[in-house]
Amino acid sequence: MIDIAAGKGALSTSLAARCGPLRCTLIEPAPRHCTSQLGPFCQLLALPFDHAFAECHSELLARSSIFVGLHPDQATEAVVVEALAHGKPFAVVPCCVYPTLFPSRYLQSGQRVRSYRAFIRYLREKHPQILTARLPFEGRNKVLFWDGPASDVTLNDAALQPLGQEIKATVSRQEATTRDHTAQSGGVEGNLATISPLPQCQPPCEAKQPVSSVERG
């Protein structure tokens, strides 16, 4: 599992509690205090998730079973684009739109993407089988998901409710723990067993164009 813009690891912690031990990679460009109880099969990569990351770490993405992101901010579109490009299921909960940072986003109608509602539609336009549901917590709680090339999803709001409750409870616990430990540590802690050194991109990796037929929608 790839957990993109993982923050403190709340989403992976909730999924591990629900599904059992997970082999996962947390991708977070600005690692923070982490209290995730994820076991020995977890690594943290301190990099932004974008097309350049996907090209330089193509083997990691190829062997992953699902991409997930809970409010991944600037990486939101990349989660959808790269999951579709690699034929991987995904679930992402969008939050901020960043219309100034991404001025080239347009709906199929020609309307520029400036609002949250338009951003959700823009992401859904990338594949006809992307579905949506709402998770039971306050704030921007709409999840977009795709079950992969052989998609046959019947997941609904009721099925997502237990997971949403677990995420909400885990976030609350982690915020409390972080407040207790902020004065003592500013680094990444907890049971992230492996913090792997990252291979550097070679020139051919940097020379490739970050445009794909999937991204054009």
C-alpha positions in Angstrom: 0.0 0.0 0.0 1.2 3.5 -0.8 0.0 6.2 1.7 0.6 9.5 0.0 1.1 12.8 2.0 0.8 10.5 5.0 1.4 13.2 7.7 1.6 11.4 11.0 0.4 8.1 9.6 -3.2 8.3 10.9 -4.7 6.7 7.8 -2.3 3.8 7.6 -2.8 3.2 11.4 -6.5 3.0 10.9 -6.2 0.6 7.9 -3.8 -1.6 9.9 -6.3 -1.7 12.8 -9.1 -2.7 10.4 -7.2 -5.0 8.0 -4.3 -6.4 10.1 -0.6 -6.0 9.4 0.2 -4.1 6.3 3.2 -3.8 4.1 3.1 -0.1 3.4 5.1 2.9 2.2 4.3 6.3 3.7 5.3 9.2 1.4 5.5 12.5 3.2 7.7 15.4 2.0 7.7 17.0 5.5 7.8 14.1 8.1 6.4 14.9 11.5 6.1 13.2 14.8 4.6 9.8 14.0 3.0 7.4 16.4 1.9 4.8 13.9 1.8 1.2 15.1 2.4 -0.3 11.7 4.7 -3.2 12.5 8.0 -4.2 10.7 6.9 -3.9 7.1 6.7 -0.1 6.8 9.0 2.5 5.3 8.9 6.3 5.1 10.0 8.2 2.1 10.5 11.9 2.7 9.7 13.1 -0.8 6.8 14.8 -2.6 4.6 12.6 -4.6 4.4 13.6 -8.3 5.1 12.3 -11.8 8.9 12.6 -11.2 8.5 10.4 -8.1 6.5 7.9 -10.0 9.1 7.6 -12.8 12.0 7.3 -10.4 10.2 4.8 -8.1 8.3 2.8 -10.8 9.2 -0.6 -9.2 7.8 0.5 -5.9 4.5 1.6 -7.5 4.3 -1.5 -9.7 4.5 -3.9 -6.7 2.0 -1.9 -4.6 -1.6 -3.1 -4.3 -3.4 0.3 -3.7 -2.7 4.0 -3.5 -4.4 6.0 -0.7 -4.4 9.6 0.4 -6.3 11.5 3.1 -6.2 15.2 2.3 -3.0 14.9 0.3 -3.1 18.5 -0.8 -0.9 19.2 -3.8 -0.5 15.5 -4.5 -4.2 14.8 -4.8 -4.3 14.8 -8.6 -1.1 12.8 -8.8 -2.6 10.1 -6.7 -5.4 9.7 -9.2 -3.3 10.1 -12.3 -0.5 7.7 -11.3 -2.9 5.1 -9.9 -4.8 5.0 -13.3 -1.5 5.0 -15.2 -0.2 2.0 -13.2 -3.6 0.2 -13.2 -3.8 0.3 -9.4 -6.9 0.8 -7.2 -7.0 4.0 -5.2 -8.9 5.9 -2.6 -8.3 9.6 -2.1 -10.1 12.2 0.0 -9.4 15.6 -1.6 -9.2 18.8 0.4 -7.5 22.0 -0.9 -7.9 23.0 -4.6 -4.8 25.3 -5.2 -6.2 27.0 -8.3 -3.3 29.4 -8.4 -0.7 26.6 -8.2 -2.5 24.6 -10.9 -3.9 27.1 -13.4 -4.1 24.6 -16.2 -6.9 22.5 -14.7 -10.0 22.7 -16.8 -13.2 20.6 -16.9 -14.3 18.9 -20.1 -16.8 21.8 -20.4 -14.0 24.3 -20.6 -14.6 25.7 -17.1 -11.5 26.4 -15.1 -11.2 24.4 -11.9 -11.3 26.9 -9.0 -13.7 25.4 -6.5 -13.8 22.2 -4.4 -16.9 21.0 -6.3 -15.2 21.6 -9.6 -12.1 19.8 -8.4 -14.1 16.7 -7.5 -15.7 16.7 -10.9 -12.3 17.3 -12.6 -10.8 14.2 -10.9 -13.9 12.1 -11.7 -13.6 13.0 -15.4 -10.3 11.1 -15.5 -12.1 7.7 -15.6 -15.8 6.8 -16.0 -15.6 4.2 -13.1 -14.3 6.5 -10.4 -17.0 6.5 -7.7 -17.6 8.7 -4.6 -18.9 8.3 -1.1 -18.8 10.3 2.1 -16.8 9.3 5.2 -18.5 10.0 8.6 -16.3 12.9 9.9 -16.5 16.6 9.7 -14.9 18.7 7.0 -14.1 17.7 3.5 -15.0 14.0 3.7 -15.8 12.9 0.1 -13.7 9.9 -0.9 -13.0 9.2 -4.6 -12.2 5.6 -5.3 -11.5 3.1 -8.1 -11.1 -0.6 -7.8 -8.7 -1.1 -10.6 -9.0 -2.3 -14.2 -11.6 -5.0 -13.4 -13.6 -2.5 -11.4 -17.0 -3.8 -10.0 -17.5 -1.7 -7.0 -20.7 -1.6 -4.9 -19.2 0.2 -1.9 -21.5 2.7 -0.3 -21.6 5.2 2.5 -22.7 2.6 5.1 -19.8 0.3 4.2 -17.3 3.2 4.7 -18.7 4.3 8.1 -16.6 2.0 10.3 -13.4 3.1 8.5 -14.3 6.7 8.8 -14.9 6.4 12.6 -11.5 4.6 13.0 -9.7 7.4 11.1 -11.4 10.1 13.2 -10.5 8.4 16.5 -6.9 7.7 15.4 -6.4 11.3 14.3 -7.7 12.5 17.7 -5.4 10.2 19.6 -2.4 11.1 17.6 -3.0 14.8 18.0 -3.1 14.4 21.7 0.1 12.3 21.7 1.8 14.8 19.5 1.0 17.7 21.9 2.5 15.7 24.7 5.8 14.9 22.9 6.3 18.1 20.8 8.7 19.6 23.5 10.8 16.5 23.6 11.2 15.6 19.9 10.8 17.2 16.5 11.7 14.1 14.6 9.9 11.1 13.2 9.3 8.5 15.9 7.2 5.4 16.6 7.2 2.0 14.9 8.2 3.0 11.4 10.8 0.2 11.2 12.6 1.3 8.1 13.4 4.8 6.9 15.0 4.0 3.6 17.6 6.1 1.8 16.2 7.0 -1.5 17.9 6.3 -4.9 18.7 9.5 -6.8 17.0 10.0 -10.1 19.3 9.6 -13.1 19.3 12.0 -16.0 17.1 9.9 -18.2 14.5 10.0 -15.4 14.6 13.8 -15.2 14.4 14.1 -19.0 11.1 12.3 -19.4 8.0 14.4 -20.0 5.4 14.3 -17.1 2.5 13.9 -19.5 0.5 10.7 -20.1 -2.6 9.8 -22.0 -4.3 9.0 -18.7 -3.5 12.4 -17.3 -5.3 14.1 -20.2 -8.4 12.3 -19.1 
